[in-house]
Amino acid sequence: MEISPQHPLKKAPEGGPEIDLESAPETEDSAPMLPLFEEFEPTDGKRGFLESATLKTIEVRTADGWLGPGDSAVMALAIITARKVDRMTSRDAASGQANLLRTMKEVLETMPQPEVAGSSDLGAVLEVIQAEEQGEIDA
């Protein structure tokens, strides 16, 4: 395979020896993927799945009053992290992928969230029971 003179591996580093192309590491251009296993490269500006879902979550929580202007940094971090997760490839280090997914999970957990259904009801029930028990003890 002939490499053009403009290829970055063809040029010798300034003041250094010419690079041996036979032992040079593969570049993105020289490592073709099998058909149907190409890397997903979002070059058309479309949003990925997680970024779209994150934006929807932010939109709903903002409309419900759970997120406001004071949460701008968390919202921006969630969107940026979601975008990076969407653009992960199989060539990325497994530890880096795991750290990025863990970070995304932690960012979503730090966002203000709606109260779990029934938790306020449970508190009210406990108050009634404790009041009844206190009344029985006083009697």
Summary of the structure (lengths in Angstrom):
residues: 139
radius of gyration: 27.2
end to end distance: 95.6
largest distance: 97.1
contacts: 260
relative contact order: 0.09
helix: 50%
strand: 0%
